[in-house]
Amino acid sequence: MKVSLTAGSVFLVVTIGAIIGMCLGGAFGYAAGVIAPDMFTHVIPWEQFDPVGTATVVGAFGGVVCGGALGTFAVVMQFFASLLAKREKSGS
């Protein structure tokens, strides 16, 4: 299967990966904040805040980072696969 690596497709893959990661990370953070709120009350000891909101934000941030990294990894793998296909096609 031939897929071109244009700037637009690279941007879409990484952005969609980051958005999906943000949604999944935020959902996981929200669930963790609801199930175990005491785990997030001592993140900043001198400040009082909502543990569910903190867990959601931290989970969403981690999801953006992991999703973007996964999208970037997919682009790099596609790049290497296209290089190997060109090398194999040329016969060397």
C-alpha angles and dihedrals in degrees: 000000000000118000121175119225102223121164090251094053092047090051092048095048094049094041095047090047091052093047093049089047090050092052094047094043092048091049091049091047091049091050091048091049092051095044098042110017093160090067091066102039094083100049089107106019097197095050130069116215143148109284094205092053092046092050091048093051094045091048092048092049092050090047092053091051095046094042093049090048091050091050090049090049090052091052092049091049091050090050092052091045090053091049091051091048091052091048092048092047093052090051101236 
